[in-house]
């Protein structure tokens, strides 16, 4: 988590470029919640994909007939 907090400001500047100056202070709370929700959704998606790949891998091992 510490790495995320340390990297986030620079990542925002890299991705947003000059638009970083267009971010209004009043958007802070809502934007923070939106970023947190996007990150949570991304983690959920990665976990689903990881589980699916694990199932596919397990099925392929179980289906082998040497």
Biopython code that builds the backbone (N, CA, C, O; Angstrom):
import numpy as np
from Bio.PDB.StructureBuilder import StructureBuilder

atoms = [
    (1, "UNK", "N", (0.822, -1.188, 0.000)),
    (1, "UNK", "CA", (0.000, 0.000, 0.000)),
    (1, "UNK", "C", (0.868, 1.254, 0.000)),
    (1, "UNK", "O", (0.534, 2.243, -0.652)),
    (2, "UNK", "N", (1.971, 1.214, 0.724)),
    (2, "UNK", "CA", (2.861, 2.371, 0.774)),
    (2, "UNK", "C", (3.373, 2.733, -0.609)),
    (2, "UNK", "O", (3.475, 3.909, -0.957)),
    (3, "UNK", "N", (3.697, 1.702, -1.401)),
    (3, "UNK", "CA", (4.189, 1.966, -2.755)),
    (3, "UNK", "C", (3.121, 2.644, -3.603)),
    (3, "UNK", "O", (3.424, 3.543, -4.387)),
    (4, "UNK", "N", (1.881, 2.217, -3.448)),
    (4, "UNK", "CA", (0.774, 2.845, -4.181)),
    (4, "UNK", "C", (0.679, 4.322, -3.825)),
    (4, "UNK", "O", (0.582, 5.174, -4.708)),
    (5, "UNK", "N", (0.706, 4.621, -2.540)),
    (5, "UNK", "CA", (0.585, 6.005, -2.086)),
    (5, "UNK", "C", (1.758, 6.850, -2.597)),
    (5, "UNK", "O", (1.579, 8.008, -2.975)),
    (6, "UNK", "N", (2.941, 6.269, -2.605)),
    (6, "UNK", "CA", (4.130, 7.008, -3.059)),
    (6, "UNK", "C", (4.119, 7.228, -4.572)),
    (6, "UNK", "O", (4.544, 8.282, -5.044)),
    (7, "UNK", "N", (3.641, 6.251, -5.331)),
    (7, "UNK", "CA", (3.671, 6.314, -6.794)),
    (7, "UNK", "C", (2.501, 7.078, -7.398)),
    (7, "UNK", "O", (2.603, 7.584, -8.515)),
    (8, "UNK", "N", (1.401, 7.165, -6.678)),
    (8, "UNK", "CA", (0.177, 7.736, -7.244)),
    (8, "UNK", "C", (0.326, 9.170, -7.757)),
    (8, "UNK", "O", (-0.113, 9.441, -8.875)),
    (9, "UNK", "N", (0.914, 10.094, -7.015)),
    (9, "UNK", "CA", (1.022, 11.459, -7.548)),
    (9, "UNK", "C", (1.786, 11.538, -8.877)),
    (9, "UNK", "O", (1.351, 12.225, -9.802)),
    (10, "UNK", "N", (2.901, 10.849, -8.970)),
    (10, "UNK", "CA", (3.685, 10.873, -10.212)),
    (10, "UNK", "C", (2.923, 10.191, -11.343)),
    (10, "UNK", "O", (2.966, 10.650, -12.485)),
    (11, "UNK", "N", (2.226, 9.102, -11.033)),
    (11, "UNK", "CA", (1.447, 8.401, -12.056)),
    (11, "UNK", "C", (0.321, 9.290, -12.576)),
    (11, "UNK", "O", (0.057, 9.318, -13.778)),
    (12, "UNK", "N", (-0.333, 10.006, -11.689)),
    (12, "UNK", "CA", (-1.393, 10.920, -12.113)),
    (12, "UNK", "C", (-0.833, 12.000, -13.038)),
    (12, "UNK", "O", (-1.450, 12.334, -14.050)),
    (13, "UNK", "N", (0.312, 12.536, -12.698)),
    (13, "UNK", "CA", (0.919, 13.561, -13.555)),
    (13, "UNK", "C", (1.316, 12.995, -14.910)),
    (13, "UNK", "O", (1.121, 13.647, -15.936)),
    (14, "UNK", "N", (1.878, 11.773, -14.923)),
    (14, "UNK", "CA", (2.277, 11.149, -16.195)),
    (14, "UNK", "C", (1.064, 10.883, -17.085)),
    (14, "UNK", "O", (1.091, 11.167, -18.283)),
    (15, "UNK", "N", (0.023, 10.346, -16.503)),
    (15, "UNK", "CA", (-1.152, 9.960, -17.286)),
    (15, "UNK", "C", (-1.975, 11.179, -17.695)),
    (15, "UNK", "O", (-2.429, 11.273, -18.836)),
    (16, "UNK", "N", (-2.163, 12.097, -16.778)),
    (16, "UNK", "CA", (-2.996, 13.264, -17.065)),
    (16, "UNK", "C", (-2.259, 14.355, -17.834)),
    (16, "UNK", "O", (-2.884, 15.157, -18.529)),
    (17, "UNK", "N", (-0.944, 14.389, -17.714)),
    (17, "UNK", "CA", (-0.183, 15.427, -18.398)),
    (17, "UNK", "C", (-0.644, 16.804, -17.956)),
    (17, "UNK", "O", (-0.785, 17.060, -16.760)),
    (18, "UNK", "N", (-0.878, 17.685, -18.907)),
    (18, "UNK", "CA", (-1.311, 19.052, -18.588)),
    (18, "UNK", "C", (-2.705, 19.101, -17.965)),
    (18, "UNK", "O", (-3.062, 20.083, -17.314)),
    (19, "UNK", "N", (-3.488, 18.047, -18.164)),
    (19, "UNK", "CA", (-4.837, 18.020, -17.601)),
    (19, "UNK", "C", (-4.835, 17.957, -16.080)),
    (19, "UNK", "O", (-5.850, 18.248, -15.447)),
    (20, "UNK", "N", (-3.697, 17.577, -15.482)),
    (20, "UNK", "CA", (-3.634, 17.509, -14.025)),
    (20, "UNK", "C", (-3.994, 18.862, -13.414)),
    (20, "UNK", "O", (-4.519, 18.914, -12.302)),
    (21, "UNK", "N", (-3.719, 19.950, -14.122)),
    (21, "UNK", "CA", (-4.040, 21.290, -13.621)),
    (21, "UNK", "C", (-5.528, 21.620, -13.768)),
    (21, "UNK", "O", (-6.009, 22.600, -13.200)),
    (22, "UNK", "N", (-6.255, 20.795, -14.535)),
    (22, "UNK", "CA", (-7.688, 21.004, -14.706)),
    (22, "UNK", "C", (-8.515, 20.332, -13.607)),
    (22, "UNK", "O", (-9.725, 20.541, -13.524)),
    (23, "UNK", "N", (-7.875, 19.541, -12.779)),
    (23, "UNK", "CA", (-8.581, 18.857, -11.696)),
    (23, "UNK", "C", (-8.912, 19.879, -10.616)),
    (23, "UNK", "O", (-8.026, 20.484, -10.013)),
    (24, "UNK", "N", (-10.190, 20.052, -10.392)),
    (24, "UNK", "CA", (-10.669, 21.047, -9.433)),
    (24, "UNK", "C", (-10.563, 20.501, -8.001)),
    (24, "UNK", "O", (-10.824, 19.319, -7.775)),
    (25, "UNK", "N", (-10.189, 21.335, -7.046)),
    (25, "UNK", "CA", (-10.100, 20.884, -5.646)),
    (25, "UNK", "C", (-11.411, 20.284, -5.132)),
    (25, "UNK", "O", (-11.393, 19.344, -4.337)),
    (26, "UNK", "N", (-12.537, 20.818, -5.580)),
    (26, "UNK", "CA", (-13.828, 20.311, -5.097)),
    (26, "UNK", "C", (-14.117, 18.888, -5.576)),
    (26, "UNK", "O", (-15.015, 18.227, -5.054)),
    (27, "UNK", "N", (-13.359, 18.417, -6.569)),
    (27, "UNK", "CA", (-13.535, 17.052, -7.074)),
    (27, "UNK", "C", (-12.770, 16.027, -6.242)),
    (27, "UNK", "O", (-12.925, 14.823, -6.447)),
    (28, "UNK", "N", (-11.957, 16.489, -5.319)),
    (28, "UNK", "CA", (-11.048, 15.614, -4.583)),
    (28, "UNK", "C", (-11.703, 14.385, -3.979)),
    (28, "UNK", "O", (-11.290, 13.260, -4.259)),
    (29, "UNK", "N", (-12.712, 14.587, -3.160)),
    (29, "UNK", "CA", (-13.332, 13.463, -2.450)),
    (29, "UNK", "C", (-13.989, 12.484, -3.419)),
    (29, "UNK", "O", (-13.777, 11.276, -3.323)),
    (30, "UNK", "N", (-14.777, 13.000, -4.340)),
    (30, "UNK", "CA", (-15.451, 12.124, -5.298)),
    (30, "UNK", "C", (-14.474, 11.387, -6.196)),
    (30, "UNK", "O", (-14.654, 10.205, -6.490)),
    (31, "UNK", "N", (-13.442, 12.091, -6.626)),
    (31, "UNK", "CA", (-12.435, 11.469, -7.488)),
    (31, "UNK", "C", (-11.673, 10.393, -6.741)),
    (31, "UNK", "O", (-11.387, 9.332, -7.296)),
    (32, "UNK", "N", (-11.341, 10.657, -5.484)),
    (32, "UNK", "CA", (-10.645, 9.658, -4.671)),
    (32, "UNK", "C", (-11.488, 8.394, -4.525)),
    (32, "UNK", "O", (-10.971, 7.281, -4.614)),
    (33, "UNK", "N", (-12.782, 8.573, -4.303)),
    (33, "UNK", "CA", (-13.671, 7.410, -4.184)),
    (33, "UNK", "C", (-13.782, 6.665, -5.513)),
    (33, "UNK", "O", (-13.829, 5.435, -5.539)),
    (34, "UNK", "N", (-13.823, 7.403, -6.599)),
    (34, "UNK", "CA", (-13.908, 6.791, -7.934)),
    (34, "UNK", "C", (-12.652, 5.977, -8.238)),
    (34, "UNK", "O", (-12.743, 4.859, -8.743)),
    (35, "UNK", "N", (-11.488, 6.534, -7.932)),
    (35, "UNK", "CA", (-10.234, 5.822, -8.161)),
    (35, "UNK", "C", (-10.182, 4.562, -7.297)),
    (35, "UNK", "O", (-9.753, 3.507, -7.763)),
    (36, "UNK", "N", (-10.616, 4.671, -6.045)),
    (36, "UNK", "CA", (-10.635, 3.504, -5.161)),
    (36, "UNK", "C", (-11.568, 2.423, -5.700)),
    (36, "UNK", "O", (-11.236, 1.238, -5.653)),
    (37, "UNK", "N", (-12.731, 2.824, -6.212)),
    (37, "UNK", "CA", (-13.690, 1.855, -6.761)),
    (37, "UNK", "C", (-13.111, 1.198, -8.015)),
    (37, "UNK", "O", (-13.240, -0.013, -8.193)),
    (38, "UNK", "N", (-12.477, 1.984, -8.885)),
    (38, "UNK", "CA", (-11.849, 1.422, -10.086)),
    (38, "UNK", "C", (-10.754, 0.425, -9.719)),
    (38, "UNK", "O", (-10.625, -0.623, -10.353)),
    (39, "UNK", "N", (-9.972, 0.750, -8.702)),
    (39, "UNK", "CA", (-8.923, -0.158, -8.259)),
    (39, "UNK", "C", (-9.520, -1.438, -7.683)),
    (39, "UNK", "O", (-9.021, -2.530, -7.955)),
    (40, "UNK", "N", (-10.574, -1.315, -6.896)),
    (40, "UNK", "CA", (-11.244, -2.490, -6.335)),
    (40, "UNK", "C", (-11.813, -3.371, -7.445)),
    (40, "UNK", "O", (-11.679, -4.593, -7.396)),
    (41, "UNK", "N", (-12.445, -2.758, -8.441)),
    (41, "UNK", "CA", (-12.979, -3.517, -9.575)),
    (41, "UNK", "C", (-11.866, -4.212, -10.344)),
    (41, "UNK", "O", (-12.026, -5.351, -10.782)),
    (42, "UNK", "N", (-10.751, -3.536, -10.507)),
    (42, "UNK", "CA", (-9.607, -4.104, -11.211)),
    (42, "UNK", "C", (-9.055, -5.314, -10.447)),
    (42, "UNK", "O", (-8.748, -6.342, -11.051)),
    (43, "UNK", "N", (-8.932, -5.194, -9.143)),
    (43, "UNK", "CA", (-8.458, -6.306, -8.320)),
    (43, "UNK", "C", (-9.414, -7.486, -8.428)),
    (43, "UNK", "O", (-8.974, -8.625, -8.584)),
    (44, "UNK", "N", (-10.722, -7.226, -8.347)),
    (44, "UNK", "CA", (-11.723, -8.295, -8.482)),
    (44, "UNK", "C", (-11.583, -8.996, -9.829)),
    (44, "UNK", "O", (-11.642, -10.223, -9.901)),
    (45, "UNK", "N", (-11.400, -8.224, -10.892)),
    (45, "UNK", "CA", (-11.254, -8.800, -12.232)),
    (45, "UNK", "C", (-9.994, -9.668, -12.319)),
    (45, "UNK", "O", (-10.031, -10.764, -12.878)),
    (46, "UNK", "N", (-8.904, -9.186, -11.776)),
    (46, "UNK", "CA", (-7.664, -9.970, -11.797)),
    (46, "UNK", "C", (-7.811, -11.261, -11.005)),
    (46, "UNK", "O", (-7.295, -12.303, -11.409)),
    (47, "UNK", "N", (-8.513, -11.194, -9.880)),
    (47, "UNK", "CA", (-8.741, -12.406, -9.083)),
    (47, "UNK", "C", (-9.602, -13.403, -9.837)),
    (47, "UNK", "O", (-9.339, -14.605, -9.794)),
    (48, "UNK", "N", (-10.638, -12.916, -10.536)),
    (48, "UNK", "CA", (-11.484, -13.819, -11.343)),
    (48, "UNK", "C", (-10.673, -14.469, -12.456)),
    (48, "UNK", "O", (-10.783, -15.672, -12.693)),
    (49, "UNK", "N", (-9.856, -13.666, -13.139)),
    (49, "UNK", "CA", (-9.027, -14.212, -14.220)),
    (49, "UNK", "C", (-8.029, -15.220, -13.689)),
    (49, "UNK", "O", (-7.799, -16.257, -14.310)),
    (50, "UNK", "N", (-7.431, -14.921, -12.538)),
    (50, "UNK", "CA", (-6.466, -15.826, -11.933)),
    (50, "UNK", "C", (-7.139, -17.149, -11.571)),
    (50, "UNK", "O", (-6.581, -18.220, -11.812)),
    (51, "UNK", "N", (-8.339, -17.074, -10.992)),
    (51, "UNK", "CA", (-9.075, -18.286, -10.639)),
    (51, "UNK", "C", (-9.442, -19.069, -11.887)),
    (51, "UNK", "O", (-9.330, -20.295, -11.903)),
    (52, "UNK", "N", (-9.878, -18.380, -12.932)),
    (52, "UNK", "CA", (-10.239, -19.046, -14.179)),
    (52, "UNK", "C", (-9.028, -19.733, -14.795)),
    (52, "UNK", "O", (-9.117, -20.881, -15.229)),
    (53, "UNK", "N", (-7.899, -19.034, -14.833)),
    (53, "UNK", "CA", (-6.683, -19.645, -15.377)),
    (53, "UNK", "C", (-6.246, -20.828, -14.532)),
    (53, "UNK", "O", (-5.773, -21.831, -15.066)),
    (54, "UNK", "N", (-6.398, -20.721, -13.221)),
    (54, "UNK", "CA", (-6.074, -21.852, -12.342)),
    (54, "UNK", "C", (-6.965, -23.039, -12.625)),
    (54, "UNK", "O", (-6.494, -24.176, -12.640)),
    (55, "UNK", "N", (-8.258, -22.793, -12.851)),
    (55, "UNK", "CA", (-9.190, -23.874, -13.187)),
    (55, "UNK", "C", (-8.839, -24.509, -14.519)),
    (55, "UNK", "O", (-8.876, -25.732, -14.654)),
    (56, "UNK", "N", (-8.500, -23.695, -15.498)),
    (56, "UNK", "CA", (-8.142, -24.215, -16.821)),
    (56, "UNK", "C", (-6.870, -25.043, -16.715)),
    (56, "UNK", "O", (-6.779, -26.123, -17.298)),
    (57, "UNK", "N", (-5.889, -24.542, -15.973)),
    (57, "UNK", "CA", (-4.632, -25.270, -15.797)),
    (57, "UNK", "C", (-4.879, -26.593, -15.083)),
    (57, "UNK", "O", (-4.339, -27.620, -15.493)),
    (58, "UNK", "N", (-5.682, -26.588, -14.023)),
    (58, "UNK", "CA", (-5.981, -27.810, -13.283)),
    (58, "UNK", "C", (-6.719, -28.812, -14.172)),
    (58, "UNK", "O", (-6.448, -30.012, -14.125)),
    (59, "UNK", "N", (-7.650, -28.312, -14.980)),
    (59, "UNK", "CA", (-8.387, -29.199, -15.886)),
    (59, "UNK", "C", (-7.454, -29.795, -16.928)),
    (59, "UNK", "O", (-7.606, -30.962, -17.289)),
    (60, "UNK", "N", (-6.506, -29.032, -17.412)),
    (60, "UNK", "CA", (-5.586, -29.554, -18.416)),
    (60, "UNK", "C", (-4.675, -30.610, -17.821)),
    (60, "UNK", "O", (-4.316, -31.571, -18.501)),
    (61, "UNK", "N", (-4.301, -30.448, -16.576)),
    (61, "UNK", "CA", (-3.472, -31.466, -15.915)),
    (61, "UNK", "C", (-4.293, -32.709, -15.638)),
    (61, "UNK", "O", (-3.796, -33.828, -15.772)),
    (62, "UNK", "N", (-5.530, -32.526, -15.258)),
    (62, "UNK", "CA", (-6.403, -33.657, -14.971)),
    (62, "UNK", "C", (-6.825, -34.403, -16.207)),
    (62, "UNK", "O", (-7.159, -35.586, -16.142)),
    (63, "UNK", "N", (-6.814, -33.722, -17.335)),
    (63, "UNK", "CA", (-7.254, -34.339, -18.580)),
    (63, "UNK", "C", (-6.144, -35.005, -19.371)),
    (63, "UNK", "O", (-6.401, -35.550, -20.445)),
    (64, "UNK", "N", (-4.911, -34.976, -18.868)),
    (64, "UNK", "CA", (-3.792, -35.558, -19.598)),
    (64, "UNK", "C", (-3.751, -37.059, -19.412)),
    (64, "UNK", "O", (-3.951, -37.570, -18.310)),
    (65, "UNK", "N", (-3.499, -37.737, -20.469)),
    (65, "UNK", "CA", (-3.355, -39.179, -20.437)),
    (65, "UNK", "C", (-2.009, -39.519, -21.058)),
    (65, "UNK", "O", (-1.890, -39.576, -22.282)),
    (66, "UNK", "N", (-0.991, -39.746, -20.227)),
    (66, "UNK", "CA", (0.338, -40.040, -20.733)),
    (66, "UNK", "C", (0.529, -41.502, -20.995)),
    (66, "UNK", "O", (1.605, -41.916, -21.428)),
]
sb = StructureBuilder()
sb.init_structure("model")
sb.init_model(0)
sb.init_chain("A")
sb.init_seg("    ")
for serial, (resi, resn, name, xyz) in enumerate(atoms, 1):
    if name == "N":
        sb.init_residue(resn, " ", resi, " ")
    sb.init_atom(name, np.array(xyz, "f"), 0.0, 1.0, " ", f" {name:<3s}", serial, name[0])
structure = sb.get_structure()
